[in-house]
Amino acid sequence: MATVSILIPARRADYLGRALMSAQRQTFGDVEILVGDDTPDAALQPIVERLDDARISYFHHGPGEALRNEEALWARASGRYVKWLGDSDMLMPESVERLVDAFSRAPDSALAFHGRVFVDANDSVVDTPRSLMKVNELGLVGRDLLVREMVGELRNFIGETSNVMIDRERASADDVFSYRGFKLDGLGDVGMYLNLAERAPLIAVGGYWSMSRRDASEPARRQRTYESAAIYEWELFVRGEAASGRLTGAALADAAARLQRIYSARKGDFPELARLLDNLGEFATAAAPELFDTERFRSDYAAARAAVAARASQTALGASPNAHAAAAIAPRHADRPTSVTAKPVRLVCATRVAQERFMSDTALGRSLLAHRYEQPPELLLYANNSTGLPTLYNAAIEQSASHPAILVFLHDDVSIVDFFWAERVREALQHFDLVGLAGNRRRLPRQPAWAFGTPDFKWDDAAFLSGSVGHGNGFPSQVSRFGPAGVECKLLDGLMLIADSERLMRAGVRFDEQFAFHFYDVDFCRQAESKGLRMGTWPISVVHESGGAFGSAAWRAGYDRYLRKYGE
């Protein structure tokens, strides 16, 4: 077992070799080097194997989000200490030795850090931040200072995780990857510093012992994926520290003012910031202990995370070599050229499984692999999800403002078995504004679902029902034919909902986020009706693996909220 585990969560091939060599050349030799490959096709493995170093272990964790890669490496580490290293960063030869020595001199601390310089693509130094300590000096940074200087000023003066080392005996995975129960997408380093400073002061090591890369060639799309999270997560910290009584008075007011300036400047780039900006007034109206738990902030924060997840999903699909493989082998006909300008069909799906397992472990994923398309559909996937569907669906609608599409909201336990489903989707929108597979031509007071006419789950009269849905695993063991499809309805089953994003945007129709997993579909239909949208069913063959959760505690809570909303 090595004393130090150097962990490299990696996706980029262009600088990984330099990062690895800097880890190999440490003057402190008792290290293991763990590389987690987040690429979809294990593209980094040859780089690692060429080094032929027994201290280096390679793991293919991808494709997936960066946080999952880091968590997997943390779980595999065996050393007493963990030294993070970004895949484009480098360590000076004495980095590990200096940090291990710091722990020997301040053994109660859980984290030590040193300074870094910034370098360009050619390893030339382009910036040297002010150092907290002189070379060979140590200092202790307490949590009050972190709150005042880091959270209060929205400024990470410690820097990236490539600058730090953690004592694994004094830190847990929760300390490293979350803040007060929230997973972090953009400022995980800041959350980690705040958490570990609860144990004991952090150790500041004088001198510049690492290099952080500033590379103008980094693809702009990837840079932007989590950029808004690195903005709005500051508000999470400000509210959390205010609620704990550590950030108060003028310092709290200054932090809120800084958030307002940043949100105002960047909301044009990231629309999800607008909701958070509109709610900053809570800093003046809510009591400090309540700031972290207000319903409005929790809802706005979840919506912002959903917007980031949407960007991450599309970024990952764009990077996958199989993302549009169907287009290359789809039959094409000279007398029917493919229209490259047609609005894309975008599937919007939330799943509890990891992204890399979606295609193999879910009914929807397996069925999508079986189809071949002239114009492949897009997949907007919210993997590892526990957020309510309306929040995610609204994020997909907002994202479509700049990338219009035919949106298909559907569950992951649905197999699409219709060979011509994409054509059916487009046909349906020539007749209706909002389309489902099954629905009801009328709506009754206190109606608990599209199919049931009374609160005791009695089926409505068959004369009012419409559509068909198969049931089973893959091949249907039963087909429920509710009534003729292609008719106008008042209510639709949320199993699959289809709409043109531009029509939703013009009408201003959104999902109500108070209905997390139940009644979002019934409510959405009522909102669509109130805005003049025409709804109906259309014949599209699918097989549904589950039958719903009518009558559960969560369902009944949703029903109560639904009745209160509509005064029934």
HELIX and SHEET records of a PDB file:
HELIX    1   1 LEU A   16  GLN A   24  1                                   9    
HELIX    2   2 GLN A   45  LEU A   51  1                                   7    
HELIX    3   3 ALA A   66  ARG A   76  1                                  11    
HELIX    4   4 SER A   95  ARG A  105  1                                  11    
HELIX    5   5 ARG A  143  LEU A  145  1                                   3    
HELIX    6   6 LEU A  146  VAL A  151  3                                   6    
HELIX    7   7 THR A  161  ASN A  163  5                                   3    
HELIX    8   8 ARG A  168  ARG A  170  5                                   3    
HELIX    9   9 ALA A  173  PHE A  177  1                                   5    
HELIX   10  10 GLY A  188  ALA A  197  1                                  10    
HELIX   11  11 ALA A  220  THR A  225  1                                   6    
HELIX   12  12 ALA A  229  ALA A  243  1                                  15    
HELIX   13  13 GLY A  249  ARG A  266  1                                  18    
HELIX   14  14 GLU A  272  ASP A  278  1                                   7    
HELIX   15  15 GLU A  282  THR A  285  1                                   4    
HELIX   16  16 ALA A  288  ASP A  293  5                                   6    
HELIX   17  17 GLU A  295  ALA A  319  1                                  25    
HELIX   18  18 ALA A  325  ILE A  329  1                                   5    
HELIX   19  19 GLN A  355  ARG A  357  5                                   3    
HELIX   20  20 PHE A  358  ASP A  361  1                                   4    
HELIX   21  21 ALA A  363  ALA A  370  1                                   8    
HELIX   22  22 LEU A  389  GLN A  399  1                                  11    
HELIX   23  23 TRP A  421  ALA A  428  1                                   8    
HELIX   24  24 ALA A  462  PHE A  464  5                                   3    
HELIX   25  25 SER A  501  ALA A  507  1                                   7    
HELIX   26  26 TYR A  520  SER A  530  1                                  11    
HELIX   27  27 ALA A  553  TYR A  566  1                                  14    
SHEET    1   A 7 ILE A  56  HIS A  60  0                                        
SHEET    2   A 7 VAL A  31  ASP A  37  1                                        
SHEET    3   A 7 VAL A   4  ALA A  10  1                                        
SHEET    4   A 7 TYR A  81  TRP A  84  1                                        
SHEET    5   A 7 VAL A 164  ASP A 167 -1                                        
SHEET    6   A 7 LEU A 111  VAL A 119 -1                                        
SHEET    7   A 7 VAL A 125  ASP A 127 -1                                        
SHEET    1   B 8 ILE A  56  HIS A  60  0                                        
SHEET    2   B 8 VAL A  31  ASP A  37  1                                        
SHEET    3   B 8 VAL A   4  ALA A  10  1                                        
SHEET    4   B 8 TYR A  81  TRP A  84  1                                        
SHEET    5   B 8 VAL A 164  ASP A 167 -1                                        
SHEET    6   B 8 LEU A 111  VAL A 119 -1                                        
SHEET    7   B 8 LEU A 202  ARG A 213  1                                        
SHEET    8   B 8 MET A  90  LEU A  91 -1                                        
SHEET    1   C 8 ILE A  56  HIS A  60  0                                        
SHEET    2   C 8 VAL A  31  ASP A  37  1                                        
SHEET    3   C 8 VAL A   4  ALA A  10  1                                        
SHEET    4   C 8 TYR A  81  TRP A  84  1                                        
SHEET    5   C 8 VAL A 164  ASP A 167 -1                                        
SHEET    6   C 8 LEU A 111  VAL A 119 -1                                        
SHEET    7   C 8 LEU A 202  ARG A 213  1                                        
SHEET    8   C 8 LEU A 138  VAL A 141 -1                                        
SHEET    1   D 2 SER A 178  TYR A 179  0                                        
SHEET    2   D 2 PHE A 182  LYS A 183 -1                                        
SHEET    1   E 6 GLU A 378  TYR A 382  0                                        
SHEET    2   E 6 VAL A 345  ALA A 350  1                                        
SHEET    3   E 6 ILE A 406  LEU A 410  1                                        
SHEET    4   E 6 MET A 496  ASP A 500 -1                                        
SHEET    5   E 6 LEU A 434  GLY A 436 -1                                        
SHEET    6   E 6 MET A 535  THR A 537  1                                        
SHEET    1   F 5 VAL A 414  ILE A 416  0                                        
SHEET    2   F 5 VAL A 542  HIS A 544 -1                                        
SHEET    3   F 5 LEU A 465  GLY A 472  1                                        
SHEET    4   F 5 ALA A 438  ASN A 440 -1                                        
SHEET    5   F 5 LEU A 491  LEU A 492 -1                                        
SHEET    1   G 4 VAL A 414  ILE A 416  0                                        
SHEET    2   G 4 VAL A 542  HIS A 544 -1                                        
SHEET    3   G 4 LEU A 465  GLY A 472  1                                        
SHEET    4   G 4 PRO A 476  GLY A 483 -1                                        
END                                                                             
